[in-house]
Amino acid sequence: MNKNVLIVILLSVMVTLVSVSRVDAQAVESTQTVEPSSTPSGRLEEVRKLAIDFESPSYFPSDWEAAETTYKETGEMAKSTNDEIQKVETAQSDLAGIYEELFNKTIPLYAQAREDEIISARDNLIATGLAADFPEYLQKADEIALKALDQYEAGDYYTSRETAAEALSEYELLQLGATVYIMRQEIVDRGFIQYDPENFDTADEIADAALDYYDTEDKKATKESAEEALLRYGLILKNGWPIYAVDRRVSATAAREQALKKKVNVAVRDSFRKADNTFTQAEECLSTELYEDAALFYIDAETLFSVAEKETDEKRERAAEWLRLTTEKIEESVGTAIEAGKILKGGSK
């Protein structure tokens, strides 16, 4: 890849999209995307729409059902005389207050839900473990989220909702980029490029294009290209694991045969048994086409056989040293005995 795909780390400023507040009638009117109505019926429709748009029916279903029943009854009231019209307008004003109260109870819960989504997306991004390398990309997402917070605190709820959605989309796009990068790195680290070099080069070109699209703010093209790159990298991994598992089996088998040749199974029985059990697990996984598991078990087995062989060499070196020292002591003892014998023999003359 000519460019690193999008990976970032959490900045020190935590975005909090909830600041529990009540909104009065003036605040509600001043934050809508349409001019507030001066009539009771218009006011009722605006506040009802506000409650619907921020999911009051989902958060308070029984209260909403009761308000809707009153709404229907109000719509069916007679409006022939001035007194009847006045009664209707009074009922509409009262009902607008009910919808407004529902909205006031809903908005902190709605904002909390949006915050949870954003924090979850950020946590997933950080969990990749690569965020520390690319903080510049996350800065943009954090700035968008902070902007959403400012708009929320200013009572500009519709705009805040759109900005929060933009921030969430940004975090999710970065997470997609992180996934692409991690998958590509695994292919490189395990040497899978050799299994499908042509597809790997194509995937790299598409991943580079995704980053170019991101730099030009074409988020749709960024997402499409990143997903295609991810699909191609995934195919390389999927097709590479069976071959890789067989390669690892060859290496592990050679390590096992070398261990047997050096009688490791006799010298360090427990260590050899541990390695052999791991090798057996690898064989079982391979036979059931669990190629990734098989490859990892073969790698572990090869390492364990090598460790056991090293233990055997060290044990034999210690034994040889012990034998050498023992032989020297024996030779010294024999030499001392001979000299003593000569002295004794000379003294007897």
Secondary structure, DSSP 4 states (H G I P E B T S, - for coil): --S--------SSPP---------HHHHHHTSSSPPPSSHHHHHHHHHHHHHHTTHHHHSHHHHHHHHHHHHHHHTS--SSHHHHHHHHHHHHHHHHHHHHHHHHHHHHHHHHHHHHHHHHHHHHHTTS-GGG-HHHHHHHHHHHHHHHHHHHTT-HHHHHHHHHHHHHHHHHHHHHHHHHHHHHHHHHHTGGGGSHHHHHHHHHHHHHHHHHHHTT-HHHHHHHHHHHHHHHHHHHHHHHHHHHHHHHHHHHHHHHHHHHTTHHHHTHHHHHHHHHHHHHHHHHHHTT-HHHHHHHHHHHHHHHHHHHHHHHHHHHHHHHHHHHHHHHHHHHHHHHHHHHHHHHHHT-
